[in-house]
Amino acid sequence: MSKKVLNAVAFISPQNHPILIRTFAKQDDHAIKYHYIAHTSLDVIEERVAAGGKSTECYLGLLYSMEDVAVYGYITPLKVKIVIALALSDSVVRDVEVNLIFKALHMAYYSAISNPFLKLDAPTDATNDHSPYLLVGRANWKNFRRRIDEIANVVSNPSNA
């Protein structure tokens, strides 16, 4: 796998609430930039999903490029959106490699939400479909965040894998 630098990962609920936005850029000053990227990606994702009809393909490809990052999108069968921001470089980024990153992120998320103990704190109000997502910042989601960090490390430093 060629060297890529993963600057940020965003998980967004089916109701377009941020689940987790994790930045890996060197400067924390740019954290708000990646929140902006995650939110602006939603419009492009909605357009791609609407144009694709009933497509079973989760990987949405390159959504757009902005300044120094290329933004890619993925939507799970349960409509959770995953957005990654890769640093732009001169090397070729193959869709197969990006799709593998998304599949690893998707499996990390799936493993986290499959843990029955994580949802014990969720409100039982049925109108709040996004309630378990709002708990991602809590301590019991630490393993999910750690797994995302491990994936980012492998992507950015393939020799450490």
Z-matrix of the N, CA and C atoms (Angstrom, degrees):
N
C 1 1.453
C 2 1.523 1 108.07
N 3 1.309 2 117.98 1 131.30
C 4 1.453 3 121.29 2 -179.93
C 5 1.527 4 110.50 3 -71.20
N 6 1.323 5 115.03 4 159.08
C 7 1.464 6 120.81 5 -177.00
C 8 1.515 7 110.96 6 -69.87
N 9 1.317 8 115.11 7 125.11
C 10 1.460 9 122.76 8 175.81
C 11 1.515 10 107.12 9 -129.97
N 12 1.302 11 116.78 10 152.79
C 13 1.463 12 120.38 11 176.07
C 14 1.522 13 107.58 12 -116.41
N 15 1.316 14 114.68 13 115.53
C 16 1.459 15 121.16 14 178.79
C 17 1.523 16 108.06 15 -86.46
N 18 1.331 17 115.85 16 112.85
C 19 1.466 18 120.44 17 -178.65
C 20 1.517 19 113.06 18 -86.18
N 21 1.345 20 117.29 19 -33.56
C 22 1.461 21 119.60 20 -177.03
C 23 1.518 22 110.77 21 -161.57
N 24 1.344 23 114.23 22 154.23
C 25 1.454 24 123.05 23 174.60
C 26 1.522 25 106.79 24 -131.92
N 27 1.327 26 116.77 25 136.00
C 28 1.466 27 120.64 26 176.82
C 29 1.522 28 109.04 27 -130.25
N 30 1.329 29 115.27 28 134.09
C 31 1.458 30 122.74 29 172.59
C 32 1.521 31 106.03 30 -111.41
N 33 1.333 32 116.80 31 128.10
C 34 1.459 33 121.64 32 -175.14
C 35 1.526 34 108.37 33 -127.77
N 36 1.328 35 116.48 34 132.55
C 37 1.461 36 121.72 35 -175.55
C 38 1.528 37 111.24 36 -69.11
N 39 1.335 38 116.75 37 165.80
C 40 1.474 39 119.70 38 176.63
C 41 1.529 40 112.61 39 -58.92
N 42 1.343 41 117.28 40 -25.39
C 43 1.465 42 120.95 41 178.31
C 44 1.533 43 111.92 42 -91.01
N 45 1.338 44 116.71 43 12.20
C 46 1.463 45 124.58 44 178.31
C 47 1.525 46 114.01 45 67.26
N 48 1.324 47 116.90 46 30.29
C 49 1.461 48 122.20 47 171.39
C 50 1.521 49 107.65 48 -93.38
N 51 1.325 50 117.86 49 136.79
C 52 1.466 51 117.98 50 176.97
C 53 1.527 52 110.08 51 -66.36
N 54 1.311 53 116.19 52 129.20
C 55 1.458 54 121.88 53 176.20
C 56 1.523 55 108.35 54 -89.67
N 57 1.323 56 114.86 55 -51.74
C 58 1.463 57 121.15 56 -179.95
C 59 1.514 58 107.69 57 -154.94
N 60 1.317 59 116.64 58 130.68
C 61 1.460 60 121.48 59 171.87
C 62 1.520 61 105.52 60 -124.12
N 63 1.321 62 114.60 61 113.74
C 64 1.460 63 121.54 62 -174.93
C 65 1.519 64 108.05 63 -115.83
N 66 1.330 65 117.23 64 124.15
C 67 1.461 66 120.82 65 179.54
C 68 1.525 67 109.87 66 -107.05
N 69 1.318 68 114.90 67 144.27
C 70 1.463 69 121.38 68 179.80
C 71 1.517 70 111.40 69 -124.25
N 72 1.325 71 117.02 70 7.15
C 73 1.460 72 121.48 71 179.21
C 74 1.524 73 109.05 72 -66.21
N 75 1.301 74 115.89 73 153.00
C 76 1.461 75 121.23 74 -176.84
C 77 1.526 76 112.53 75 -61.68
N 78 1.319 77 116.57 76 -37.30
C 79 1.459 78 120.23 77 -176.50
C 80 1.519 79 110.06 78 -102.24
N 81 1.329 80 116.32 79 124.67
C 82 1.460 81 120.16 80 177.59
C 83 1.524 82 111.90 81 -71.61
N 84 1.341 83 116.45 82 -12.15
C 85 1.458 84 119.98 83 178.71
C 86 1.525 85 111.05 84 -61.91
N 87 1.329 86 116.34 85 -24.67
C 88 1.459 87 120.56 86 -176.58
C 89 1.524 88 113.08 87 -91.22
N 90 1.328 89 118.31 88 6.59
C 91 1.464 90 120.90 89 -177.90
C 92 1.531 91 110.74 90 -57.99
N 93 1.315 92 117.73 91 -41.36
C 94 1.471 93 120.91 92 -179.45
C 95 1.529 94 110.46 93 -64.66
N 96 1.326 95 116.61 94 -30.97
C 97 1.463 96 121.10 95 177.51
C 98 1.526 97 110.05 96 -59.31
N 99 1.321 98 117.64 97 -40.25
C 100 1.457 99 120.64 98 -177.71
C 101 1.525 100 112.53 99 -76.94
N 102 1.309 101 117.58 100 -25.25
C 103 1.460 102 120.59 101 170.62
C 104 1.532 103 108.69 102 -66.37
N 105 1.318 104 116.14 103 -43.00
C 106 1.465 105 121.39 104 177.19
C 107 1.534 106 110.44 105 -61.16
N 108 1.330 107 116.60 106 -44.86
C 109 1.466 108 120.90 107 179.82
C 110 1.522 109 110.46 108 -60.91
N 111 1.327 110 117.12 109 -42.89
C 112 1.468 111 120.71 110 179.68
C 113 1.525 112 110.96 111 -61.00
N 114 1.323 113 116.53 112 -44.10
C 115 1.465 114 120.11 113 -178.16
C 116 1.525 115 112.41 114 -71.06
N 117 1.323 116 117.62 115 -39.12
C 118 1.461 117 118.99 116 179.74
C 119 1.525 118 111.22 117 -71.74
N 120 1.302 119 117.67 118 -22.40
C 121 1.466 120 121.38 119 177.47
C 122 1.523 121 111.86 120 -68.08
N 123 1.319 122 116.63 121 -26.28
C 124 1.469 123 119.98 122 -177.25
C 125 1.522 124 112.39 123 -59.32
N 126 1.330 125 117.41 124 -40.39
C 127 1.461 126 120.60 125 179.38
C 128 1.530 127 111.00 126 -62.96
N 129 1.322 128 116.15 127 -43.60
C 130 1.461 129 120.28 128 -179.29
C 131 1.526 130 109.91 129 -66.57
N 132 1.325 131 116.43 130 -40.80
C 133 1.468 132 120.25 131 178.89
C 134 1.520 133 110.52 132 -62.27
N 135 1.337 134 117.26 133 -44.80
C 136 1.466 135 120.59 134 178.51
C 137 1.522 136 111.35 135 -60.36
N 138 1.343 137 117.69 136 -40.89
C 139 1.462 138 121.24 137 178.06
C 140 1.527 139 111.02 138 -63.06
N 141 1.332 140 116.73 139 -44.68
C 142 1.471 141 120.87 140 -179.31
C 143 1.525 142 111.32 141 -64.72
N 144 1.324 143 116.48 142 -41.92
C 145 1.467 144 120.57 143 -179.82
C 146 1.526 145 109.76 144 -65.95
N 147 1.341 146 117.43 145 -42.80
C 148 1.463 147 121.08 146 179.80
C 149 1.529 148 110.93 147 -65.26
N 150 1.322 149 117.19 148 -38.94
C 151 1.469 150 121.09 149 -179.43
C 152 1.516 151 111.71 150 -73.55
N 153 1.347 152 116.06 151 -27.49
C 154 1.457 153 119.95 152 -176.89
C 155 1.507 154 114.26 153 -81.69
N 156 1.325 155 117.99 154 -11.89
C 157 1.459 156 120.61 155 -178.86
C 158 1.512 157 111.78 156 67.49
N 159 1.315 158 116.51 157 -129.39
C 160 1.465 159 122.28 158 -177.93
C 161 1.529 160 111.51 159 -96.60
N 162 1.291 161 117.86 160 36.30
C 163 1.456 162 121.94 161 -179.10
C 164 1.529 163 110.69 162 -61.70
N 165 1.320 164 115.51 163 142.33
C 166 1.461 165 120.11 164 178.30
C 167 1.526 166 111.68 165 -95.25
N 168 1.313 167 116.93 166 0.64
C 169 1.457 168 121.79 167 -179.74
C 170 1.530 169 109.69 168 -76.33
N 171 1.315 170 116.78 169 125.68
C 172 1.468 171 121.75 170 179.51
C 173 1.525 172 111.95 171 -83.41
N 174 1.328 173 116.37 172 -36.81
C 175 1.464 174 121.37 173 -176.29
C 176 1.519 175 110.01 174 -73.89
N 177 1.322 176 116.61 175 125.03
C 178 1.458 177 121.41 176 -177.38
C 179 1.524 178 113.21 177 -100.45
N 180 1.325 179 117.51 178 -7.31
C 181 1.455 180 121.32 179 177.76
C 182 1.515 181 113.18 180 81.08
N 183 1.326 182 114.08 181 -163.26
C 184 1.461 183 120.92 182 179.38
C 185 1.523 184 108.58 183 -68.67
N 186 1.330 185 116.35 184 122.73
C 187 1.462 186 119.92 185 178.44
C 188 1.520 187 110.21 186 -85.09
N 189 1.320 188 115.97 187 -47.88
C 190 1.464 189 121.49 188 177.21
C 191 1.519 190 109.58 189 -172.59
N 192 1.333 191 115.28 190 166.23
C 193 1.463 192 121.82 191 173.51
C 194 1.514 193 107.64 192 -113.81
N 195 1.325 194 115.12 193 142.72
C 196 1.462 195 119.51 194 -179.25
C 197 1.519 196 108.06 195 -144.34
N 198 1.308 197 116.78 196 124.06
C 199 1.457 198 123.04 197 179.36
C 200 1.519 199 111.23 198 49.96
N 201 1.321 200 117.79 199 -101.53
C 202 1.461 201 121.72 200 -174.58
C 203 1.523 202 113.78 201 -113.33
N 204 1.344 203 117.70 202 14.99
C 205 1.463 204 120.13 203 -178.85
C 206 1.527 205 111.67 204 -132.65
N 207 1.335 206 113.65 205 151.42
C 208 1.457 207 121.69 206 171.53
C 209 1.525 208 106.17 207 -109.47
N 210 1.321 209 116.86 208 130.45
C 211 1.461 210 122.14 209 -174.25
C 212 1.525 211 108.78 210 -108.66
N 213 1.340 212 115.56 211 126.16
C 214 1.457 213 122.90 212 -178.93
C 215 1.521 214 109.31 213 -117.86
N 216 1.346 215 116.10 214 152.75
C 217 1.454 216 120.26 215 -177.29
C 218 1.518 217 113.70 216 -129.07
N 219 1.315 218 114.32 217 156.66
C 220 1.464 219 123.43 218 -178.84
C 221 1.515 220 106.47 219 -152.23
N 222 1.324 221 117.42 220 140.22
C 223 1.465 222 120.42 221 177.32
C 224 1.530 223 108.08 222 -130.40
N 225 1.320 224 115.91 223 126.85
C 226 1.459 225 120.99 224 -177.05
C 227 1.527 226 109.55 225 -76.75
N 228 1.326 227 117.34 226 165.77
C 229 1.470 228 119.45 227 177.12
C 230 1.535 229 112.90 228 -59.77
N 231 1.332 230 117.64 229 -24.77
C 232 1.466 231 121.12 230 177.48
C 233 1.534 232 112.14 231 -92.71
N 234 1.329 233 116.25 232 14.25
C 235 1.473 234 124.91 233 173.89
C 236 1.531 235 114.69 234 70.84
N 237 1.329 236 117.65 235 20.06
C 238 1.463 237 120.29 236 170.36
C 239 1.520 238 106.05 237 -79.42
N 240 1.313 239 116.47 238 131.37
C 241 1.458 240 121.02 239 -178.26
C 242 1.521 241 109.01 240 -99.08
N 243 1.329 242 115.59 241 137.40
C 244 1.456 243 121.43 242 175.76
C 245 1.525 244 106.39 243 -121.13
N 246 1.319 245 115.86 244 129.02
C 247 1.458 246 121.93 245 -178.91
C 248 1.523 247 107.41 246 -124.79
N 249 1.326 248 116.76 247 133.32
C 250 1.457 249 119.89 248 174.41
C 251 1.525 250 109.26 249 -122.82
N 252 1.323 251 114.73 250 148.39
C 253 1.457 252 121.93 251 176.55
C 254 1.521 253 107.39 252 -117.82
N 255 1.330 254 115.74 253 113.67
C 256 1.459 255 121.81 254 177.22
C 257 1.517 256 108.94 255 -101.65
N 258 1.329 257 115.71 256 140.52
C 259 1.460 258 120.01 257 176.65
C 260 1.523 259 108.87 258 -64.55
N 261 1.325 260 116.08 259 135.43
C 262 1.466 261 119.88 260 177.32
C 263 1.522 262 108.74 261 -69.22
N 264 1.323 263 115.67 262 138.43
C 265 1.461 264 120.59 263 177.74
C 266 1.519 265 108.55 264 -145.83
N 267 1.309 266 115.20 265 176.52
C 268 1.466 267 120.01 266 179.55
C 269 1.519 268 112.33 267 -80.77
N 270 1.322 269 117.47 268 -15.05
C 271 1.460 270 119.94 269 -178.42
C 272 1.528 271 110.24 270 -77.46
N 273 1.314 272 115.26 271 154.63
C 274 1.460 273 121.72 272 -179.81
C 275 1.524 274 108.61 273 -78.89
N 276 1.317 275 115.78 274 132.58
C 277 1.459 276 121.45 275 176.21
C 278 1.527 277 106.66 276 -105.42
N 279 1.311 278 114.94 277 116.31
C 280 1.467 279 119.93 278 -177.99
C 281 1.526 280 109.35 279 -88.74
N 282 1.331 281 115.21 280 142.20
C 283 1.463 282 120.78 281 178.83
C 284 1.528 283 111.90 282 -58.65
N 285 1.321 284 117.09 283 -34.82
C 286 1.464 285 120.63 284 -179.54
C 287 1.526 286 110.10 285 -61.03
N 288 1.338 287 117.13 286 -42.10
C 289 1.458 288 121.33 287 -179.87
C 290 1.523 289 111.20 288 -67.04
N 291 1.312 290 117.06 289 -42.41
C 292 1.461 291 120.80 290 179.79
C 293 1.527 292 109.97 291 -66.99
N 294 1.322 293 116.57 292 -39.22
C 295 1.461 294 120.52 293 178.36
C 296 1.531 295 110.47 294 -62.39
N 297 1.333 296 118.03 295 -37.21
C 298 1.464 297 121.14 296 176.80
C 299 1.528 298 111.32 297 -63.82
N 300 1.315 299 116.92 298 -38.56
C 301 1.469 300 120.99 299 176.64
C 302 1.522 301 109.37 300 -61.05
N 303 1.337 302 115.57 301 -46.83
C 304 1.468 303 119.56 302 -179.73
C 305 1.521 304 111.90 303 -62.66
N 306 1.315 305 116.93 304 -40.09
C 307 1.468 306 119.21 305 -179.94
C 308 1.531 307 110.93 306 -64.82
N 309 1.331 308 117.30 307 -37.94
C 310 1.468 309 120.15 308 176.69
C 311 1.527 310 110.56 309 -65.43
N 312 1.338 311 116.90 310 -42.30
C 313 1.466 312 120.87 311 178.41
C 314 1.526 313 110.77 312 -65.22
N 315 1.325 314 116.17 313 -41.52
C 316 1.459 315 121.03 314 179.26
C 317 1.529 316 110.06 315 -61.72
N 318 1.321 317 117.19 316 -44.49
C 319 1.464 318 120.61 317 -179.85
C 320 1.530 319 111.12 318 -65.98
N 321 1.327 320 118.24 319 -35.98
C 322 1.462 321 120.94 320 176.52
C 323 1.523 322 110.15 321 -63.13
N 324 1.331 323 116.62 322 -43.25
C 325 1.462 324 121.19 323 178.14
C 326 1.522 325 110.70 324 -65.31
N 327 1.330 326 115.76 325 -45.93
C 328 1.461 327 120.84 326 -179.82
C 329 1.529 328 110.89 327 -59.37
N 330 1.323 329 116.52 328 -43.86
C 331 1.472 330 120.34 329 178.58
C 332 1.518 331 111.05 330 -62.19
N 333 1.328 332 116.88 331 -39.53
C 334 1.461 333 120.53 332 -179.21
C 335 1.524 334 111.62 333 -66.67
N 336 1.322 335 117.27 334 -45.18
C 337 1.469 336 118.16 335 -177.54
C 338 1.515 337 112.37 336 -78.09
N 339 1.329 338 116.94 337 -13.94
C 340 1.464 339 120.17 338 177.00
C 341 1.529 340 112.18 339 -78.08
N 342 1.318 341 116.88 340 -12.42
C 343 1.458 342 121.23 341 178.47
C 344 1.525 343 108.01 342 -74.20
N 345 1.328 344 119.15 343 113.30
C 346 1.467 345 120.92 344 -175.53
C 347 1.524 346 113.43 345 -65.45
N 348 1.310 347 118.01 346 -20.42
C 349 1.463 348 120.77 347 -177.33
C 350 1.528 349 112.92 348 -79.58
N 351 1.319 350 117.94 349 -18.88
C 352 1.458 351 120.23 350 -178.75
C 353 1.523 352 112.75 351 -71.08
N 354 1.328 353 117.94 352 -25.62
C 355 1.457 354 120.24 353 -175.92
C 356 1.518 355 113.07 354 -94.67
N 357 1.329 356 118.26 355 4.17
C 358 1.457 357 120.04 356 -178.55
C 359 1.524 358 112.31 357 -61.62
N 360 1.330 359 117.09 358 -30.06
C 361 1.461 360 121.10 359 -178.69
C 362 1.517 361 113.21 360 -85.33
N 363 1.328 362 117.82 361 -7.16
C 364 1.460 363 121.23 362 -174.89
C 365 1.523 364 110.88 363 -69.31
N 366 1.338 365 117.65 364 138.21
C 367 1.460 366 120.39 365 175.73
C 368 1.528 367 110.47 366 -61.14
N 369 1.316 368 115.95 367 149.12
C 370 1.462 369 119.82 368 -177.97
C 371 1.514 370 112.68 369 -90.09
N 372 1.315 371 118.12 370 3.26
C 373 1.455 372 122.79 371 179.24
C 374 1.528 373 109.51 372 -64.62
N 375 1.312 374 117.56 373 114.53
C 376 1.461 375 122.28 374 -175.04
C 377 1.522 376 113.06 375 -68.50
N 378 1.329 377 118.32 376 -19.24
C 379 1.465 378 119.46 377 -179.65
C 380 1.523 379 111.58 378 -75.79
N 381 1.313 380 117.68 379 -20.65
C 382 1.461 381 121.32 380 179.02
C 383 1.517 382 109.83 381 -94.88
N 384 1.318 383 115.54 382 80.59
C 385 1.452 384 121.31 383 -177.86
C 386 1.517 385 112.11 384 -64.26
N 387 1.320 386 117.59 385 -23.90
C 388 1.452 387 121.98 386 -175.10
C 389 1.526 388 113.05 387 -91.33
N 390 1.312 389 119.57 388 5.78
C 391 1.457 390 121.95 389 -173.86
C 392 1.524 391 114.89 390 -55.21
N 393 1.336 392 121.44 391 -43.71
C 394 1.464 393 117.31 392 -179.26
C 395 1.518 394 112.79 393 -66.94
N 396 1.347 395 116.56 394 -25.74
C 397 1.457 396 119.03 395 -178.67
C 398 1.524 397 111.71 396 -69.34
N 399 1.312 398 117.14 397 -30.91
C 400 1.454 399 120.75 398 -176.90
C 401 1.520 400 111.95 399 -71.38
N 402 1.305 401 117.14 400 -11.64
C 403 1.456 402 121.54 401 -178.08
C 404 1.525 403 112.94 402 -90.94
N 405 1.318 404 118.65 403 2.00
C 406 1.458 405 121.20 404 -175.37
C 407 1.518 406 112.03 405 -60.80
N 408 1.300 407 118.39 406 -30.04
C 409 1.452 408 120.74 407 179.82
C 410 1.517 409 113.64 408 -73.05
N 411 1.301 410 118.00 409 -11.06
C 412 1.457 411 121.78 410 -177.51
C 413 1.527 412 111.49 411 -72.73
N 414 1.298 413 115.34 412 162.56
C 415 1.464 414 121.79 413 -174.89
C 416 1.521 415 113.24 414 -61.38
N 417 1.337 416 118.52 415 -32.79
C 418 1.460 417 119.06 416 -177.25
C 419 1.525 418 112.98 417 -73.77
N 420 1.331 419 119.22 418 -3.01
C 421 1.470 420 123.35 419 173.29
C 422 1.529 421 110.37 420 -97.74
N 423 1.313 422 117.37 421 9.67
C 424 1.465 423 122.06 422 -176.56
C 425 1.534 424 111.33 423 -57.22
N 426 1.336 425 117.60 424 -40.90
C 427 1.461 426 120.38 425 -179.46
C 428 1.520 427 111.90 426 -64.24
N 429 1.327 428 117.62 427 -35.36
C 430 1.468 429 121.52 428 176.88
C 431 1.528 430 109.93 429 -64.27
N 432 1.326 431 116.67 430 -48.63
C 433 1.470 432 119.94 431 179.02
C 434 1.526 433 111.24 432 -61.86
N 435 1.340 434 116.79 433 -39.24
C 436 1.461 435 120.56 434 179.05
C 437 1.533 436 109.96 435 -64.40
N 438 1.321 437 117.69 436 -40.53
C 439 1.462 438 121.46 437 179.24
C 440 1.529 439 110.89 438 -64.55
N 441 1.317 440 117.03 439 -39.88
C 442 1.475 441 120.81 440 176.71
C 443 1.529 442 109.70 441 -62.37
N 444 1.324 443 116.69 442 -41.96
C 445 1.466 444 120.69 443 177.73
C 446 1.529 445 111.20 444 -62.69
N 447 1.335 446 117.41 445 -39.66
C 448 1.463 447 121.16 446 178.18
C 449 1.525 448 111.18 447 -64.02
N 450 1.318 449 117.23 448 -42.39
C 451 1.470 450 121.14 449 178.49
C 452 1.521 451 109.61 450 -62.66
N 453 1.322 452 116.86 451 -44.02
C 454 1.476 453 120.70 452 179.08
C 455 1.522 454 110.86 453 -62.03
N 456 1.319 455 117.01 454 -38.43
C 457 1.460 456 120.81 455 179.04
C 458 1.524 457 111.13 456 -65.56
N 459 1.324 458 117.78 457 -42.28
C 460 1.462 459 121.48 458 179.33
C 461 1.527 460 110.68 459 -65.64
N 462 1.334 461 116.90 460 -40.42
C 463 1.466 462 120.62 461 179.65
C 464 1.529 463 110.47 462 -64.60
N 465 1.323 464 116.45 463 -44.99
C 466 1.455 465 120.99 464 -175.40
C 467 1.532 466 112.60 465 -79.52
N 468 1.335 467 117.31 466 -24.81
C 469 1.469 468 122.24 467 -179.14
C 470 1.529 469 109.41 468 -133.48
N 471 1.333 470 117.87 469 74.29
C 472 1.464 471 120.23 470 -174.41
C 473 1.532 472 113.44 471 -60.72
N 474 1.314 473 118.12 472 -22.14
C 475 1.467 474 119.91 473 179.92
C 476 1.529 475 111.36 474 -71.39
N 477 1.341 476 117.75 475 -18.67
C 478 1.460 477 121.69 476 179.25
C 479 1.521 478 112.57 477 -83.59
N 480 1.314 479 117.99 478 -6.67
C 481 1.467 480 121.23 479 -175.15
C 482 1.517 481 111.98 480 -68.56
